[in-house]
């Protein structure tokens, strides 16, 4: 039983308690989501799965870095539309725009054409087939505006893979990677995030980095995954770019 006197403290003491609570919350390691399944989540993008030894690991974040964020985003979207695992795709852009990008990736039709509806008859047929495939898939989308909101969404979603496109729009790259690392551990899910290469080392995430290098005239690029201490035995694979979609 508490009394009114016990609940009245000075503002200075109240602020100290508030700061102590924040310090304990953010300095303590996040609780793990029980026993995390060690089996990787296959993305269905064969070259990406190859360099990741089977797919994206649950309980950690895998970051795709490219010179242009659109290139990294194209790979992430292809993973979302190719995986057979229950998947949540998140981006701060409007959900209709995100859905159009996913549909373009599924159909291998230019995203601009899908968004505007300016497509040939053959493209419309391809998109119609893609609509059917997406509707039957275990894919969900979210236009959350913050990583805190994303963590709440993931905690109540029954998914194995979380794909975050336009991740740099959620904050500084290192902060985003760290937050997604915490999310993956607390929810026990695999997280794949797309970022423009910031040109320096990303810290705080404790996850894996896949570098996407040298899109050439023919639309090919090299994926490189070099785990810490593995150089020069990095895993490599080649992907192709078709109408803004990576395969």
N, C-alpha and C positions, 0 to 999 in steps of 0.2 A: 504494500500500500504506500503510495507516494503522497506527499503533501504539496501544496502550492509552493511552499518555500523551496522545496527541492527542485522545482521546475523553473525558478527564476535565477538567471545568471547574467553576468555582465556581457555586453556585446563582444568585448575582447575575448572572454572565455568561450563564448559561443562560436566565434570565428576560429579560435584555436581548435575546437572540437571538429568543426567542419573541415578544416585543412587536414587534421589527423585522419579523418574518415576517407578523404580523397587520397591521401598518401597511402593508406592501407589498401584501398581498392586498386590503385593503379600500380603499386609496387609488388603486391603479392602475385604469385603465378596463378593464372586462371585455372579453375577446376576442370579436369578432363571429363569428357562425356562417357564415363564408364570405360569399357574396353573397346578401343578403336580397332576396327577391322583392318588388318595389315594388307589386305588385297587391294591393289590399285584400281581406280575407276578408269576404265578404258574410255577415251574420248571418241573413238571411231575414226579419228584422223590418223591414218597409219604412220606417217613419218613422225608425228608428235608422240604417239604412243611408243614408237621405237626408241626415241632418244630418252624417254622417261621410264624405260624398262617396264612397259606394260600400261602406263597411264598415270593419272594424277593421284598422289597418295592422300588418303584420308588423314585428317589431323594436321595438315600443313598446307601452306599456300604455294602454288607454282605460278611464277610470273613470266609472261612472255614479253620480252623487250624488243622493240624494233625502232629503226630510225624515224619512222612515221607511225603515229598511233593508229592510223587507219589500217596499216598492215598487221599490227598486233591484234587489233580488233577483229579483222577479217578472220584470223586464225581462231580466235576465241569463239566467234559466232559459228564457225564451221564445226568446232568441237561441240557446241550446244545443240546443233541440228543433226550431228552425226552420232552422238552417244546413245546407247540403249539404256543408260542409267537414268533414274529420275533426276531431273536437272532444273535448277532455277537460274534464270538469266536476269541480272540486275544492272541497271544503268540509271543515272539521274535524268536522262532525257525522257520526253513523253512516251507513254507506253505504246501509242500508235506508231510512233517513229521507230521504236525499238522492234516492234512486231514486224514492220515492213522490212527492216534490215535482216531479221531472222528469216523471213520468207524469201528474201532475195538470196540469202546464203543457201537455203534449202533448194531453191530452184536453179541456182547458178545463173541468175539474171542480175543485171546491174541494179544496185539499190536505188539509184535515182529514177530509173524507169519504173520500178515497182512503186515507189513513193508517189510518183506523178500519174501512174496508170498509162503512161505513154509507151505501150508495148505492142509488138507485132502479134499476129494471130498465134504464131507458134509459141511466142513467149507467154501469152495468156494461157495456152494449154499447159505449158510447163508449170506456170505458177498455180494453176488450178489443181494440178496433181500434187504440188508441194503443200497446198492448203490441206488436202486430205491427209498427207503424211504427218504434218504438224499437229493436226487435230487429233490424230490417233496416238500421238507420242506422249510420253510422260514429261512434257516440257511445260514450265510455267515461267511467267515474266513478272518483273516488278520494277517500277520507276521510283524506288525509294530515293530520297534526297540526301541521305546521310548514312554513314556506316553504322551508326548506332541504331537507326531504323532498320537497316539491313539485318543486323544481328537479331533483332526482335522477330523479323519475318522468318529468318532461317530457323530460329528456335521452335517455331510452330509448323514448319514445313517438313514434309516427309520426302527429303531429297538426299541423294548421295553426292551430287556435284553442284557446286555454285560457280557460275561463270560471271565475272564482273568485267564489263566492257566500259570504256571511257573512265577507267579507274582514277586517272589523274585529276578528274573533276571533283573527286571527293577530298582532295587535300594534297599536301606535299607527298611525293612518292614514298619516302621512307616511313612516314606516318601511316600512309595507306597500307603499305605492305605489313607493317607491325600490327595494325588493327585487324587485317584479314587473317594474319597468322593466329591471333587470339581467337577470332571467330571460328576458324577451322578446328582448333583444339577444343574449344568449349562445346561446339555442336557436333564434333566428330565427323565432319564432312570434308570432302576434297574441294579446294578452292583454286580456280584458274582465273588469273587476272591479266588484263592487257594494259600495257603501259608504253608510252614513248620512252626510249632509252634516255635517262637523265644525264648520261655521260659520266657518271661516277658510281661508286659502290653503294648499293642499297643496304641499309642496316636495319636491324631490329625485327625482321620478319621470321628468320630462322627457317625459310623455305627454300625452294629451288628456283633457279633462274634459267630460262631458255632464251638464248640470243637468236634473233632472226636477222640474217645478214644478206645483203646484196641481191635485191630483186633486180634481175637483168632484163634485157629487152624481150626475151622469150617468156618472161613471167615466172622465172624460177628463183627460189631463195634457199638458203641453207639454214637449217636449224642446228644450233649447237647447245648441248647441255654439258657443262663441266662441273661436276660436284667438287666441293672444296678438297684440295689435295690430289685431285685426279689428273691435273695437267701433266703431260700432254695427251692423256688418253680420254679426251672428251668424246662423247657420243655425237654423231652428226647424221643428218638426213636431209633430203631435198624435198621441197614442196613446190607446187605450182599455183599460180594466181590466174583464175579464170573469172572474168567479169566481177572482179573484186572479191571473189570467194577463194579460199585456200583449200587445196586438196593435196 
